[in-house]
Amino acid sequence: MPSRLSLSVVAASLGCLVFTGFLPKYAFAGPSRETLASASASASTSTSTSTSTSTSTSTSTSTSRFVTQPPPSYWAEGSPRAFAQVRGVAGTGYGRLSTFAGFGQPNWTWVGLDATQILTIESLSSQAGFRAAYMVVEGMFALRHTYSFAHRIVGAAAEVTGDRLARHGSKGADYTVIDAELWGCIPYGLLMGAWELDWVKPVTLTPGELVLEEIQRVVVGRGGLWSGKLGLTVAPNQHKRMYFGGMAEAFALVGRDPKMVYRAGPAFWVGLTEHTELGGYLTWPFYGPDHLGFMTGMYGAIGLQYQIATGEPRPGLP
């Protein structure tokens, strides 16, 4: 049966952010992706205008407000190089530590390896794989192992409840998935759009088993899931150091019927420095096959992120 969402439940959920910690990757697009992407659009427009006044051959210069060239920004400085980068997030019941080793311009345009640890109040995940980025688009392909402190693997059912997933003294869920994602952001004036596509495929579940996928927060079987996520935020002024708005998510649960899950809710992002930022996000399911309860069904956190890389022109402390 589909779950239902009311405005009062959303408002109450905002007060419970301190008890959960499941932060989406693009909630921390960061100054390198959001503010710098906007800077790129502005730089492209201004370049087109100034060039067109000086020569008639400037008509080929783009006047689009979307990203058309790398901006003269901090993370785009310097030549491509071999580097190591550390990115940490500390949030409400959530911690994430990523170490990258690659070649290019860190946090802007590069390709390399990704090793990530994710700790929440309900699970521990270790991930290793490949990651590549080009300006405001980034992709990842990895193998991730997750152990749940709070939930167990259960048998197949048309509807799963939070109580049925709870361990109740039994062994916690222990599973491995192939995790692939592609995400990016699109600036347009004071608006910032974000999108993400995900594919998660369990490789250790047997037919007939279901598990709460702790990172995506939906119940999946051996078939895994496909998901699409869209966000739209707006900056209150031309400085574009903060954005406020909302997000919507859709999940296709392969092998389950009904297989669709839909969630929506508010989001925000604040750029503090070139190395530090604050982000927050919360969605609540308003349609899906399961009844996971208030805390298990919600998906969100508030967190502070800091990142640093070798070879930076001006390394900064948090």
C-alpha positions as CSV (number, residue, x, y, z in Angstrom):
1,M,0.0,0.0,0.0
2,P,1.3,3.5,-0.8
3,S,2.4,5.6,2.2
4,R,1.1,9.2,2.5
5,L,2.8,12.5,3.2
6,S,1.3,15.6,4.8
7,L,2.7,19.0,5.4
8,S,2.6,18.5,9.2
9,V,4.7,15.3,8.9
10,V,7.3,17.2,6.7
11,A,7.5,20.0,9.3
12,A,8.0,17.5,12.1
13,S,10.6,15.6,10.1
14,L,12.8,18.8,9.9
15,G,13.1,18.7,13.7
16,C,14.3,15.1,13.6
17,L,17.3,15.8,11.3
18,V,19.6,15.4,14.3
19,F,18.7,11.8,14.7
20,T,19.5,10.6,11.1
21,G,22.3,10.8,8.7
22,F,21.9,9.7,5.1
23,L,23.3,12.5,3.0
24,P,23.1,12.5,-0.8
25,K,26.3,13.1,-2.7
26,Y,25.0,16.2,-4.5
27,A,23.9,17.9,-1.3
28,F,27.6,18.7,-1.1
29,A,28.3,19.9,-4.7
30,G,30.6,22.4,-3.1
31,P,32.0,25.7,-4.3
32,S,33.9,23.9,-7.0
33,R,30.7,22.7,-8.6
34,E,27.9,25.1,-7.7
35,T,29.4,28.5,-7.3
36,L,32.2,27.9,-9.8
37,A,29.7,26.6,-12.3
38,S,27.7,29.8,-11.9
39,A,31.0,31.7,-12.3
40,S,31.6,29.8,-15.5
41,A,28.2,30.8,-16.9
42,S,28.9,34.5,-16.0
43,A,32.4,34.4,-17.4
44,S,31.1,32.9,-20.6
45,T,28.4,35.6,-21.0
46,S,30.7,38.5,-20.2
47,T,33.3,37.1,-22.7
48,S,30.7,36.9,-25.4
49,T,29.6,40.5,-24.8
50,S,33.0,42.0,-24.7
51,T,34.2,40.1,-27.7
52,S,31.2,41.0,-29.8
53,T,31.9,44.7,-29.4
54,S,35.5,44.4,-30.6
55,T,35.2,42.1,-33.7
56,S,32.5,40.8,-36.0
57,T,34.0,37.3,-35.8
58,S,32.8,37.0,-32.2
59,T,29.4,35.6,-33.2
60,S,30.6,32.1,-32.6
61,T,31.2,32.8,-28.8
62,S,28.4,31.3,-26.7
63,T,26.1,33.7,-24.9
64,S,24.3,30.9,-23.0
65,R,24.0,31.2,-19.2
66,F,24.8,27.6,-18.9
67,V,28.4,26.4,-18.4
68,T,30.5,26.6,-21.6
69,Q,34.1,26.9,-20.4
70,P,36.1,26.4,-17.2
71,P,35.8,29.5,-15.0
72,P,38.8,31.4,-13.6
73,S,38.2,29.8,-10.2
74,Y,40.2,28.3,-7.4
75,W,39.8,24.6,-8.1
76,A,40.3,25.2,-11.9
77,E,43.7,26.8,-11.3
78,G,47.0,25.0,-12.0
79,S,48.0,22.4,-14.6
80,P,46.7,18.9,-14.6
81,R,48.8,16.8,-12.3
82,A,48.9,13.6,-10.2
83,F,47.4,14.4,-6.8
84,A,45.8,12.9,-3.6
85,Q,42.7,14.4,-2.1
86,V,40.8,14.0,1.2
87,R,37.2,14.9,1.6
88,G,35.4,14.6,5.0
89,V,31.8,15.2,6.0
90,A,30.6,15.4,9.6
91,G,26.9,15.5,10.1
92,T,23.9,14.6,12.2
93,G,24.5,11.0,12.9
94,Y,26.6,10.7,9.8
95,G,30.3,10.7,8.9
96,R,31.9,10.2,5.5
97,L,35.7,10.1,4.7
98,S,36.8,9.8,1.1
99,T,40.4,9.6,-0.2
100,F,41.0,10.1,-3.9
101,A,44.1,9.5,-5.9
102,G,44.1,10.6,-9.5
103,F,45.3,12.8,-12.3
104,G,43.9,16.2,-13.4
105,Q,42.6,19.2,-11.4
106,P,41.2,17.9,-8.1
107,N,37.6,18.6,-7.4
108,W,37.2,19.9,-11.0
109,T,38.4,17.8,-13.9
110,W,40.1,14.5,-13.1
111,V,40.1,10.7,-13.2
112,G,41.3,8.3,-10.5
113,L,40.6,6.0,-7.6
114,D,38.1,6.4,-4.8
115,A,38.2,4.8,-1.3
116,T,35.4,5.9,1.0
117,Q,34.2,5.0,4.5
118,I,30.6,5.9,5.6
119,L,29.5,5.6,9.2
120,T,25.9,6.4,10.3
121,I,24.1,5.6,13.5
122,E,22.7,2.5,11.8
123,S,25.4,1.2,9.5
124,L,29.0,1.1,8.4
125,S,30.0,1.0,4.7
126,S,33.3,0.6,2.9
127,Q,33.6,1.5,-0.8
128,A,36.4,1.2,-3.4
129,G,36.2,2.1,-7.1
130,F,36.8,4.6,-9.9
131,R,35.7,8.2,-10.1
132,A,35.9,10.8,-12.9
133,A,34.8,14.4,-13.2
134,Y,34.6,17.0,-15.9
135,M,33.6,20.4,-14.5
136,V,30.0,20.1,-13.3
137,V,29.5,16.4,-14.1
138,E,30.9,13.5,-12.1
139,G,30.7,9.7,-12.3
140,M,31.6,6.8,-10.0
141,F,31.7,3.0,-10.3
142,A,32.5,1.1,-7.2
143,L,32.1,-2.0,-5.0
144,R,30.5,-1.2,-1.6
145,H,30.2,-3.5,1.4
146,T,27.7,-2.5,4.1
147,Y,27.0,-3.8,7.6
148,S,23.8,-2.7,9.3
149,F,23.7,-2.3,13.1
150,A,19.9,-1.9,13.1
151,H,18.4,-4.0,10.3
152,R,18.4,-7.6,9.1
153,I,17.8,-9.4,5.9
154,V,14.2,-10.6,5.5
155,G,12.3,-12.9,3.2
156,A,10.4,-11.6,0.2
157,A,7.1,-9.9,0.8
158,A,4.8,-7.5,-1.1
159,E,5.0,-5.0,1.8
160,V,7.9,-4.6,4.4
161,T,7.5,-2.8,7.7
162,G,10.1,-1.1,9.8
163,D,9.4,-3.6,12.6
164,R,10.0,-6.6,10.4
165,L,13.4,-5.1,9.3
166,A,14.5,-4.4,12.9
167,R,17.2,-6.8,14.1
168,H,15.4,-7.8,17.4
169,G,18.7,-9.4,18.6
170,S,19.3,-11.3,15.3
171,K,22.3,-10.8,13.0
172,G,22.6,-7.5,11.2
173,A,22.3,-7.3,7.5
174,D,25.7,-7.8,5.8
175,Y,25.7,-7.3,2.1
176,T,27.8,-6.1,-0.9
177,V,26.6,-4.1,-3.9
178,I,27.9,-2.7,-7.2
179,D,27.2,1.0,-7.0
180,A,27.3,3.3,-10.0
181,E,26.3,7.0,-10.1
182,L,26.4,9.9,-12.5
183,W,25.5,13.4,-11.2
184,G,25.9,17.0,-12.0
185,C,24.5,20.5,-11.6
186,I,23.3,23.2,-14.0
187,P,23.4,26.9,-13.1
188,Y,20.9,29.4,-14.6
189,G,21.0,32.9,-13.2
190,L,20.2,32.6,-9.5
191,L,18.9,29.1,-10.0
192,M,20.9,25.9,-9.5
193,G,19.6,22.6,-10.8
194,A,21.1,19.2,-9.6
195,W,20.5,15.8,-11.0
196,E,21.7,12.2,-10.2
197,L,21.3,8.8,-11.7
198,D,22.1,5.7,-9.7
199,W,22.3,2.0,-10.2
200,V,22.7,-0.3,-7.2
201,K,23.0,-4.1,-7.7
202,P,23.3,-6.5,-4.7
203,V,25.8,-9.3,-5.4
204,T,25.5,-11.3,-2.2
205,L,21.7,-11.5,-1.7
206,T,20.0,-14.8,-2.7
207,P,16.7,-15.0,-4.6
208,G,13.8,-14.2,-2.2
209,E,15.9,-12.0,0.2
210,L,15.2,-8.3,0.8
211,V,17.3,-5.8,2.6
212,L,17.1,-2.1,3.5
213,E,19.8,-0.5,1.3
214,E,21.3,1.7,4.0
215,I,22.7,4.4,1.6
216,Q,19.6,4.8,-0.6
217,R,17.1,4.0,2.2
218,V,14.8,1.8,0.2
219,V,14.1,-2.0,0.5
220,V,15.7,-3.9,-2.4
221,G,16.0,-7.5,-3.5
222,R,18.6,-9.3,-5.6
223,G,17.5,-7.2,-8.6
224,G,18.6,-4.0,-7.0
225,L,17.4,-0.5,-8.1
226,W,17.6,2.3,-10.5
227,S,17.0,5.8,-9.3
228,G,16.8,9.4,-10.6
229,K,17.0,12.5,-8.4
230,L,16.3,16.1,-9.3
231,G,16.9,19.2,-7.2
232,L,16.2,22.9,-7.7
233,T,17.5,25.6,-5.5
234,V,17.7,29.4,-5.7
235,A,20.3,31.9,-4.4
236,P,18.9,34.9,-2.5
237,N,21.4,37.3,-4.0
238,Q,24.1,37.6,-6.7
239,H,26.9,36.4,-4.4
240,K,25.6,32.8,-4.9
241,R,27.2,31.5,-1.7
242,M,24.0,29.9,-0.5
243,Y,21.0,28.1,-2.2
244,F,17.6,27.0,-0.8
245,G,15.0,24.8,-2.5
246,G,13.9,21.2,-2.7
247,M,14.4,17.8,-4.2
248,A,12.4,14.9,-5.7
249,E,13.5,11.3,-6.0
250,A,12.1,8.3,-8.0
251,F,13.3,4.7,-7.4
252,A,12.5,1.6,-9.6
253,L,12.9,-1.5,-7.4
254,V,13.8,-4.3,-9.8
255,G,11.8,-7.5,-9.1
256,R,9.4,-6.0,-6.7
257,D,5.7,-5.2,-7.3
258,P,4.7,-2.4,-6.9
259,K,8.3,-1.4,-7.7
260,M,8.2,2.5,-7.6
261,V,9.1,4.7,-4.6
262,Y,8.8,8.5,-4.7
263,R,10.2,10.9,-2.1
264,A,10.4,14.7,-1.9
265,G,11.5,17.4,0.5
266,P,13.6,20.5,1.2
267,A,17.4,21.1,0.6
268,F,19.9,23.8,1.1
269,W,23.6,24.5,0.6
270,V,26.0,27.2,2.0
271,G,29.5,27.8,0.7
272,L,31.7,28.9,3.6
273,T,35.2,28.9,2.0
274,E,36.8,27.2,-1.0
275,H,37.4,24.2,1.2
276,T,34.4,24.2,3.6
277,E,30.7,24.1,3.0
278,L,27.4,23.3,4.8
279,G,24.6,21.3,3.3
280,G,21.3,19.8,4.3
281,Y,18.6,17.7,2.8
282,L,15.5,15.8,3.8
283,T,13.0,13.7,1.8
284,W,10.0,11.6,2.9
285,P,8.3,8.9,0.9
286,F,4.8,9.7,-0.3
287,Y,4.4,6.6,-2.5
288,G,5.9,3.1,-2.2
289,P,5.2,-0.6,-1.4
290,D,6.6,-0.4,2.2
291,H,5.8,1.1,5.5
292,L,9.1,1.7,7.2
293,G,8.1,4.1,9.9
294,F,8.9,7.7,10.7
295,M,12.7,7.4,11.3
296,T,13.5,4.5,8.9
297,G,11.6,6.0,6.0
298,M,13.0,9.5,6.1
299,Y,16.3,10.3,4.3
300,G,18.4,13.4,5.2
301,A,21.0,15.1,7.3
302,I,22.8,18.4,7.9
303,G,26.5,18.2,7.5
304,L,29.8,20.2,7.3
305,Q,32.2,19.2,4.6
306,Y,36.0,20.0,4.3
307,Q,38.3,19.0,1.5
308,I,42.0,19.5,0.7
309,A,44.3,18.2,-2.1
310,T,48.0,18.1,-2.8
311,G,49.4,20.7,-5.1
312,E,46.8,23.3,-4.2
313,P,47.9,26.9,-4.8
314,R,46.5,28.1,-1.5
315,P,45.7,25.2,0.9
316,G,43.2,26.2,3.6
317,L,42.3,25.0,7.0
318,P,38.6,24.4,7.9
